[in-house]
Amino acid sequence: MNDQAFKTTVVGSMPKPDWLMENLPLNTKGKQVHGKGATWQFEGETLEKALDDATRLTVHDQIVAGIDIISDGEQRRTSYLTYITQKLTGFDYDNLAEKWTRNGRRLAEVGRCVGPIKRTNSLLSRDLEFLKSQTELPVKITLPGPMTVVDSTYDEHYGDEVSMAMDVAAALNEEALNLEKLGASVIQFDEPVFSRYPDKVREWGIEALDRCLLGISKSKTAAHICYSYPMPGVPRPIVDSYPVILKALENSKIDELALEFEASKLDPELLRLCPSKTIMFGCIDNGTHEIENPNEVAQKLLAAAQHMPAEQIQAAPDCGLLPLPLGIAREKLKAMVDGAEQARVVLDK
């Protein structure tokens, strides 16, 4: 498996069952994605059992689809980001603040940074241990990256986003070292804001990302970069930032990059800018219910392989599949796996 062309993986999030959590649009005021989060359908011990069952379900779905490197689907998270930041010191999510995020894309209600940011307890140990108990396959665990945390919260303490980002990075590094000890195959840092702030990526984003990786030697490390979740009524401009950020990331210590190519329609020739990295090549769109054609997926992967060895390319969705209905996400994953297999057959001829 180590040298297999077009391995398949997921970015992180998978849809939650309707019975687990209230179903809200991602731009609901004060809720998703940066606020308090949606509300669970259960409480107490019943909720904990429901979260375990939802994780078992998403692991099963990925195994049935044929995914090679799986996640827990972030089933325990009302938000990919606040699930982590609420467990760090220095953040207040009881009294939200309004802030323009993603370089003016969206006015969001966000948590406030009111003091020094530190990790005082494990953030994801239980999540990873349960995931590993459900499968023998390699597993991925995800954390929000420092620049994304800074952009998704309102700073009332540091007065300097670089200082804030480096404290976030130090806290995330402590957690990543623990996750490595627990056997995570891939530790992924989600940095969707990289695509919105290419200048900041060069100025301090790479430094902050590399700080997250200090001392990690066994687990693979990844950075996920996209143009953020599609949201009803919220513009999603595709800006020409990949040429800048991929050049910068080529000089980072990160092992793998998860990049959006399907919905953005970006040219796979961009892969030539980061030749040393393993690429999770986004070939599944999380913004439409239309199921991709496996043959077209295969052709896109083979096109990517014109610019990078196929063994460095993994088939993946553009972004987390959370916005989709569960049944649609299952079909999309199967189409992706079938497409990757078709591409491997072509390579073997």
N, C-alpha and C positions, 0 to 999 in steps of 0.2 A: 504493500500500500504506500510505502514511503515515496516511491518513484512513479506512482500511477498518474497518468495524464487525466486531467479534468475530474479530480475528486469532487464530490458534492458536499455542500455545507449550507447552513443557514446563517443569516446575519445575527440573529439573536431572538427577537420577539416573534411569537406566534399568536394567532387569535386565541382569545379566551372563550371557553364555553359560555353560552348564554346564562346558564344556571349559576355561574361563579360571581359575576360582577355586573353592575348596571351598565347598560350599553349607551355610551354617550359619544357624540362627535368629539374628535380630538381637540377642537378649538372651543369647547364649552367653557364659559367664563368661570374662573376660579378653580377649575378642575384639571383636566388633561391639558397640556402635557407637563407643565412646569409648576402647577399649583398643588393643591392638597391631594389630587387624584380622585378617581371615581370611587363609588361606595361598593363594598363587598355585599353579596347577598346573604352572608352568614356572619356569625360572630363567635368568638371564643374557640373552644375545642372543635366545634363543628366546622368553623372556618379553616382551622389547621388541617383537618382531615380532607376538606374540600380542595385545599391548595395542593396537598399531596396527590389527590386523585387527578386533578387537572394536569399536574406535572407528569404523572404516569401516562395520561392520555396523549400529551404532546410528544413524549418520548416514543410511545407506540406509533404515532402517526409518522414520525420521521423515520423510524426503522422500517415500517411498512413501505414507505415511499422509496427507500433505498439510500437515504442520506448517509454519507460516510462519517462526517464529523458533526455531532449534534449539540443542541443546547437544551436548557430546561424551558425554552419558550418564554422566559421571564414571566411565568405564570403567577409568581408570588408578588409581582410588582403592579401597583396601580399606575406607576410611571417609571420608565426605564431610568430616569434621573433622580427623582425625588426619593425613590426607594433607598438610594444610597446617601444622598445629601442629608436627609432627615436623620440619619444615624451618625452623622458627624457633628462635632461641637461647632458652634458658631452660627447656626442657621435657625431662623424663626419662620415656621410655616403656619403659625396661628394668626399672624397679622401680615397679610400679603401686600406687596407693592406692585404698582403698574410699571412696566418697562418695555421699551421697544427692543425686541430681540431679533437676531439673525439679520443684522445690518438693515433694520427698518422693515423687515418682512411682516412682522406681526407685533401688535401691542398685546402683551400678555401679563397676567397676574402671576407673580413669581415670589418665591421665598426671599427673605431678607437675610443678608449676612450681617450679623450684629456683634461678632466677636471672632477671636482666633479660630481657625479651622484645624481640627485635629481628629484623628481616629483614636478612640479610646476602647473600642471593642471590635470583635470580628463583625464584618458586614455580610459575608456570603458563605461562611463555612458550612452552615447547615444546608443551604441551597445546593452547594457543590457535592457535599457528602450524599445527599439524597439522590441527586442526579446520577452520581456514579454507582449508586446501589441499584439503579434501574437498567443499566446497560453495560456491556463490555466494550462498546465502541469508544473512540476518542471523544472527549467532551470539551466544549467551549463554554467559558463563563465571561460575562460582559460587565464593564464598568463605564460610567460616563467619563470622558476625558476632561482635563483641566480647563481648556479654553471653552468647552461647551458648558461646564459648570459655571464659569464666570459669566458667560453670556446669558445664562438661564436663571440668574439670581440677581438681586439688587444689593449692591455693596454699600453698607453704611459703616464699615469698620476700617478697611484698608486704605481706601482712597487711591489705590494704585492696582490696576488689574494684573500686572505682572507679579507683584508680591502675593496677591491673592491666589493666582494660578499656581505659583510655586508651593504654597502651603497645601493647596488641594492635591498637587502632584505628590508631595511627600506623604500625605495621608493615603492616597491611592497606592503608592508604592508599598507601604506597610501591608496593605490588604493583598496586593498582588504577590508578595513574597509568601504570605500565608497560603494563598490559593495554590501556588506552585508546590508547596510542601504537601498539600492535600491531593495533588495529582491532576491538576487541570492540564489538559493537553494544549489548549490555547487560551490565553488571557487577552481579551479584546477590549480596547478603549474606544468608545464611541465619540467621534469628533465631527458631527455633521456641520458644525460652524466653520470648520476649516474652509469649506467651499465658499463661505460668505465673506471671509476676511483673509484673503491671500497675503496681504502685506503683513498682517499680524502673525500669520503662520511663519513667515521668514524671520520676523523680528524677535518673537519669543515663543511661538506655539510649538516649534520643534524642540526647543530647550525644555519646555514644560513636559512635553510628551516623553522625551528621553528620561527626565527625572522620574517618571512613573516606572521605568524599567530597571532602575538601578539594582544590581545584584541578581537579577533573574537570569538563569542559565539553562534550565531544563525545559520549562514550558515555552512554547512558541508565543510570541507577542504579536498582536494585530492592532491596526487602527482602522476604524470604519468611517468612511467619508462619503457623504451623500448630499442631497439638496433638501433634506428634511422630509418628514412625513407629508404626503398630500393632505390638505385639510379643506373642508367645504368653505368656499367663499374667501379663501386666503391665497393670494398670488404665490406662485412657486417659480420664480424666474431662474432659468438655467444660465448662470453667468460663466464667462470663459476663464475660470480660475484654475482648472486642472493643470494646465501647462506650468503654472507657477508653483502650485503646492506639490506636484509630483516630483519636480526637480528638488524641492526642499526635502521632501520625505525620502528621496533616494539617499540623502546624507544622514538620515536618522538611524537610530539603533533598532527600530521596529523591524520585525521579520516579515510581516504580512500586511497587505492593504486590501480592504474591502471597498471596491469602487463601483459607482453607479454608471452603467452604460446603456441600459435598456430604455427607461423612460426619457433619459437625457439625450439619447441618440448621439452620444459622443463618439469620436473616432477611436477605434482600438489602437491606432498607431501611437496614441498617447502612452501606451505601455512601454515604449522605447525610452521614456524618460525615467523609468524606475526599474532598470534591468536586473537589479540584485534582489528584488522582492518577490515573494509569492503573492499572487494576485487572486483575490476572490472577485471574479468577473461578474458584475451584475447583469444577469440576462433574463430576469423575471421582474415584471412591473407590479408594484404593490398598490398602484393607484387606479387599477381597472380590474373588473371582474372577468374580462376576456382571458381565456386560457391560452397560453402560448403554444404554438405548434412545435413539437419536439424536433422536427426536421429543421425548423428555423433556428431553434436554440442551438442545434448542432452546428449549423452554418456560422452562427455568430461566434461560437467557441473556436471553430477552426479559423475564422478570420482573425481572432485574437492571437491564435498560435502562429500567425504569419509574422508577429512582432516580438514573440517571447516563447521560449520552450514550453510545450504543452504540459510538461511536468510541473511547471511553476504556476499553472492556471487552475483555479478551482471554479466550478460552476456554483453560483450563489444568486439569491434574489438581490435586487438593487438595495433594498433596505429591509427592515423587519416587516413581517407579514401581518402584524397586529391590526392594521386598518381593514383587513378583508374578512368576510365570513369564513368560518372554519372550513366548510366544505370546499369553497373556492381555493383556499390556501392549500388544502390537500391535493387538489387537482393540479395546481401550479407546481408544487413540489414534484409530483410524479412526472409531469411534462419535462421539468428540468432534468430529472434523473434519466429519463428516456433519451433526452437530447444529448446529454453527456455520454451515454453509452453509444449512441449513434456516431458521435464524433470520434470516440476511441476506435470504433470499427473502421472508420475511414483512415485513421492514422495507421492502423495495423496492416492495411492493404499494401 
